[in-house]
């Protein structure tokens, strides 16, 4: 009887090559799509090849997060397909080794890849996406850039700011419908409402603002109207016109943004879905490592190409299910938590059921 430790090493060794090929192929395909998307801009603005390579490398960690679940499905499907076609699975079962035990190293690899994917998504992707956006903005600096925005939300020091309209002219920003909430002392707040104002070099000038002073119990203790208020509060000009994307933030930072937006009465459904996806997408590696081997085993007699075809179809169905669930979550049809985890729950339950029946 083959020792289990040797069996584990053997199965994992069989998986490594198709895992690497599957993941690498998807990454290269997505990089090609990225370059095709930006190609007109590269040629129009004469972007140097080195800059294009830097931009591509910065975007690659994000693509790797999306590709690892695909590579997991390809690796596990081809491994089981090869073992079944060569009758090795039959020999192992005749020796008393169950399918669960045979597939155990594949599930272990799925767990490891899920952990790696989560680490990439939390530690590597946010700074890499920040660098990608910085390079993109720098490359296309001469392109028309929006200098107008509405409903801008800023959080700076002890201030929360909501701006109805912000329009940039030179290095000065003209503001309309400004709401500034200052936390002065614990549970004491100053609310400033101004119809107009400007911002320049760290100086906010608000015209004819109304000041509401709130005490700890939520009661308004004073209301004042003054011709002008000047506040020294440094922010970057781009903060008015762009907010960090979920890909540029860690899960904790995204959670803080959700809390801030809730306090200001803004809709946070899309951000909440992205928040839960930061865990759900990495866990997809484990879920596909559970589903793919069982399906590949059941269809192994159909031929060697079935493993490849099966993994492609499985990933296609999984990602489209995820996209539909994400859309339903963004539209409020499903709760954000359910929309992010629904594909994992469905495919995980299906894989477990098929594994139980296959025994």
C-alpha positions in Angstrom: 0.0 0.0 0.0 1.4 3.4 -1.0 2.2 5.5 2.1 -0.1 8.5 2.4 2.8 11.0 2.7 4.3 9.8 -0.6 0.8 9.9 -2.1 0.3 13.5 -1.1 3.7 14.5 -2.6 2.9 12.6 -5.8 -0.6 14.3 -6.2 0.8 17.7 -5.5 3.7 17.3 -7.9 1.2 16.3 -10.6 -0.8 19.5 -9.9 2.0 22.1 -9.9 2.7 22.2 -13.6 -1.0 22.6 -14.8 -1.5 25.1 -11.9 1.4 27.2 -13.1 0.4 27.0 -16.8 -3.3 27.7 -16.1 -2.5 30.7 -13.9 0.2 32.1 -16.2 -2.0 31.7 -19.3 -4.9 33.7 -17.7 -2.5 36.4 -16.5 -1.0 36.8 -19.9 -4.4 36.9 -21.5 -5.6 39.6 -19.1 -2.3 41.6 -19.7 -3.0 41.4 -23.4 -6.5 42.8 -22.8 -5.1 45.6 -20.7 -2.5 46.6 -23.4 -5.1 46.4 -26.1 -7.4 48.7 -24.1 -4.7 51.4 -23.5 -2.9 50.9 -26.9 -4.6 54.0 -28.5 -3.4 56.1 -25.6 0.1 54.7 -25.7 0.5 55.6 -29.4 -1.3 59.0 -29.1 0.9 60.3 -26.3 4.1 58.5 -27.3 4.4 56.6 -24.0 7.9 55.0 -23.7 8.2 51.2 -23.6 9.7 51.3 -20.1 6.7 53.2 -18.8 4.3 50.7 -20.4 6.2 47.8 -18.7 6.1 49.6 -15.3 2.3 50.1 -15.7 1.8 46.5 -16.7 3.9 45.2 -13.7 1.9 47.4 -11.3 -1.3 45.9 -12.6 -0.1 42.3 -12.6 -0.8 41.6 -8.9 -4.4 42.4 -9.3 -4.6 40.2 -12.3 -2.9 37.4 -10.4 -5.6 37.6 -7.7 -8.2 37.0 -10.4 -6.2 34.3 -12.1 -5.3 32.0 -9.2 -8.8 30.6 -8.8 -8.7 29.8 -12.5 -5.3 28.1 -12.2 -6.6 26.1 -9.2 -9.5 24.8 -11.3 -7.2 23.9 -14.2 -4.6 22.3 -12.0 -6.9 20.1 -10.0 -9.0 19.1 -13.0 -6.1 18.1 -15.1 -4.4 16.2 -12.2 -7.5 14.1 -11.5 -8.2 13.6 -15.2 -4.7 12.2 -15.7 -4.8 10.0 -12.6 -8.2 8.6 -13.7 -7.3 8.0 -17.3 -4.2 6.0 -16.3 -6.3 4.0 -13.8 -4.3 5.2 -10.9 -7.4 6.3 -9.1 -8.9 2.9 -9.6 -5.8 1.2 -8.1 -5.9 3.6 -5.1 -9.5 2.8 -4.5 -8.9 -0.9 -4.7 -6.1 -0.4 -2.1 -8.7 1.0 0.3 -7.9 4.7 -0.2 -11.0 6.8 -0.6 -11.5 9.6 -3.0 -11.7 12.1 -0.1 -8.2 11.0 1.0 -6.9 11.1 -2.5 -8.2 14.6 -3.1 -7.1 15.8 0.4 -3.7 17.3 -0.9 -5.7 19.1 -3.7 -7.9 20.7 -1.0 -4.9 21.5 1.1 -3.3 23.3 -1.9 -6.6 25.1 -2.5 -6.5 26.4 1.1 -2.9 27.5 0.7 -3.7 29.3 -2.5 -6.7 31.0 -0.9 -4.3 32.2 1.9 -1.8 33.4 -0.7 -4.5 35.1 -2.7 -5.8 36.9 0.4 -2.3 38.1 1.3 -1.8 39.4 -2.2 -5.2 41.2 -2.2 -4.4 42.8 1.2 -0.7 43.5 1.1 0.4 43.7 -2.5 -2.6 44.8 -4.6 -3.5 48.1 -2.9 0.0 49.8 -3.2 0.4 48.2 -6.7 -2.9 49.7 -7.9 -2.0 53.1 -6.4 1.2 53.0 -8.4 -0.7 51.9 -11.5 -3.1 54.8 -11.2 -0.3 57.2 -10.5 1.6 56.0 -13.6 -1.5 56.1 -15.7 -2.4 59.7 -14.6 1.2 60.8 -15.2 1.4 59.2 -18.7 -1.9 60.8 -19.8 -1.3 64.1 -18.1 -1.9 65.9 -21.4 -5.2 64.2 -21.9 -8.4 66.1 -21.0 -8.9 65.7 -17.3 -12.1 66.3 -15.5 -12.0 69.5 -13.4 -15.6 69.2 -12.3 -17.3 66.9 -9.8 -20.4 66.6 -7.7 -21.1 65.0 -4.3 -17.4 64.8 -3.3 -16.7 63.4 0.1 -13.5 64.0 2.1 -12.2 62.9 5.5 -9.3 65.0 6.7 -8.0 65.0 10.3 -11.0 65.7 12.5 -13.2 67.0 9.6 -15.7 65.3 7.4 -16.6 67.3 4.3 -19.3 66.9 1.8 -19.2 69.2 -1.3 -22.2 69.5 -3.6 -20.2 70.9 -6.6 -16.4 71.4 -6.9 -14.9 73.0 -10.0 -11.2 73.5 -10.5 -9.7 76.6 -12.1 -5.9 76.6 -12.0 -4.8 75.7 -8.5 -8.0 77.0 -7.0 -11.2 75.0 -6.4 -14.6 76.8 -6.4 -17.1 75.1 -4.1 -20.9 75.0 -3.8 -23.1 73.5 -1.1 -20.4 72.8 1.4 -21.1 70.8 4.6 -18.2 70.6 7.1 -18.5 68.5 10.3 -15.7 69.2 12.8 -15.2 67.0 15.9 -14.0 69.5 18.5 -14.1 67.4 21.7 -15.5 64.0 22.6 -19.2 64.1 21.5 -19.0 67.8 20.7 -19.4 68.9 17.1 -19.4 72.0 14.9 -21.5 71.8 11.7 -20.8 74.4 9.0 -23.2 74.9 6.1 -22.0 77.2 3.4 -23.6 77.9 0.0 -20.3 78.8 -1.6 -16.6 78.8 -0.9 -13.1 78.3 -2.3 -10.1 76.2 -1.6 -6.5 77.1 -2.4 -3.1 76.0 -0.9 -4.6 74.5 2.2 -7.0 77.5 2.9 -10.8 77.1 2.9 -12.8 80.3 2.6 -16.5 79.8 3.1 -18.9 82.6 2.3 -21.9 83.4 4.5 -21.8 80.1 6.4 -24.1 79.0 9.2 -22.4 77.4 12.2 -24.3 74.9 14.4 -22.7 73.9 17.7 -23.8 70.5 19.1 -23.1 69.3 22.6 -22.7 65.8 23.9 -26.5 65.0 24.2 -27.1 66.0 20.6 -28.7 69.4 21.4 -27.9 72.5 19.4 -26.4 75.0 21.9 -25.7 77.8 19.5 -26.4 78.8 15.9 -24.3 81.6 14.3 -24.3 83.2 10.8 -21.2 85.0 9.8 -20.0 86.7 6.5 -16.9 84.5 6.2 -15.0 81.6 7.8 -11.4 80.7 7.0 -10.1 77.2 7.8 -6.6 76.0 7.4 -6.9 72.3 6.3 -4.5 70.9 3.7 -5.8 68.4 1.2 -4.6 67.3 -2.2 -6.4 68.8 -5.2 -7.1 65.3 -6.6 -9.0 64.4 -3.4 -11.8 66.6 -4.7 -12.1 64.8 -8.0 -11.2 61.2 -7.3 -11.9 58.7 -4.5 -9.7 55.7 -3.9 -11.1 52.6 -5.6 -11.7 49.4 -3.6 -8.7 47.8 -5.3 -6.4 50.6 -3.9 -7.5 49.9 -0.3 -7.1 47.2 2.2 -10.1 45.6 3.7 -9.7 47.6 6.8 -9.4 50.9 4.9 -12.4 50.0 2.8 -14.3 49.3 6.1 -13.4 52.8 7.4 -14.6 54.4 4.1 -17.9 52.5 4.5 -18.3 53.9 8.1 -17.6 57.4 7.0 -20.0 57.3 4.1 -22.7 55.9 6.4 -22.2 58.7 8.8 -22.8 61.1 6.0 -25.9 59.3 4.8 -24.4 58.0 1.5 -25.2 54.8 -0.2 -22.6 52.2 0.7 -24.0 49.0 -1.0 -21.3 48.9 -3.7 -18.5 49.4 -1.2 -20.0 46.8 1.1 -20.1 44.2 -1.7 -16.4 45.0 -2.6 -15.6 44.7 1.2 -16.9 41.1 1.3 -15.4 40.2 -2.0 -11.9 40.9 -0.6 -12.3 37.6 1.3 -14.8 35.8 -1.0 -12.6 35.9 -4.1 -9.5 34.4 -2.5 -11.7 31.6 -0.9 -12.8 30.8 -4.4 -9.4 28.9 -4.8 -10.5 26.4 -2.1 -14.1 26.2 -3.5 -12.9 25.4 -7.0 -10.3 22.9 -5.6 -13.3 21.1 -4.1 -15.6 21.2 -7.2 -13.1 20.7 -10.0 -11.6 17.3 -9.0 -15.0 15.6 -8.5 -16.4 16.8 -11.8 -13.1 15.8 -13.6 -13.3 12.3 -12.0 -16.9 11.8 -13.2 -16.0 12.8 -16.7 -12.5 11.4 -17.0 -13.5 8.6 -19.4 -14.5 11.0 -22.0 -10.9 11.9 -22.9 -7.9 13.9 -21.8 -9.2 17.2 -23.3 -12.2 17.0 -20.9 -10.1 18.2 -18.0 -9.2 21.4 -19.8 -12.7 21.9 -21.2 -14.2 21.2 -17.8 -12.1 23.7 -15.9 -12.8 26.4 -18.5 -16.6 25.8 -18.3 -16.5 25.6 -14.5 -14.6 28.9 -14.1 -16.9 30.5 -16.7 -20.0 29.5 -14.8 -18.5 30.5 -11.5 -17.3 34.0 -12.5 -20.6 34.7 -14.3 -22.5 33.7 -11.2 -20.2 35.9 -9.2 -20.8 38.9 -11.5 -24.6 38.4 -11.5 -24.6 38.1 -7.7 -22.4 41.2 -7.4 -24.7 43.2 -9.7 -27.7 42.1 -7.6 -25.9 43.2 -4.5 -25.0 46.6 -5.9 -28.6 47.1 -6.9 -29.8 46.2 -3.4 -31.7 43.0 -4.6 -29.4 40.9 -2.4 -27.6 41.8 0.9 -24.0 42.6 0.2 -22.7 39.7 2.3 -24.9 37.2 0.5 -24.1 38.6 -3.0 -20.4 38.2 -2.4 -20.5 34.7 -0.9 -23.4 33.2 -2.9 -21.2 31.6 -5.6 -18.9 30.1 -3.0 -21.8 28.7 -1.1 -23.5 27.2 -4.2 -20.4 25.7 -5.7 -19.0 24.6 -2.4 -22.2 22.8 -1.4 -22.4 21.2 -4.9 -18.8 20.0 -4.8 -19.3 18.5 -1.3 -22.5 16.7 -2.4 -20.8 15.3 -5.6 -17.8 14.1 -3.5 -20.1 12.3 -1.1 -22.0 10.7 -3.9 -18.8 9.7 -5.8 -17.7 7.6 -2.8 
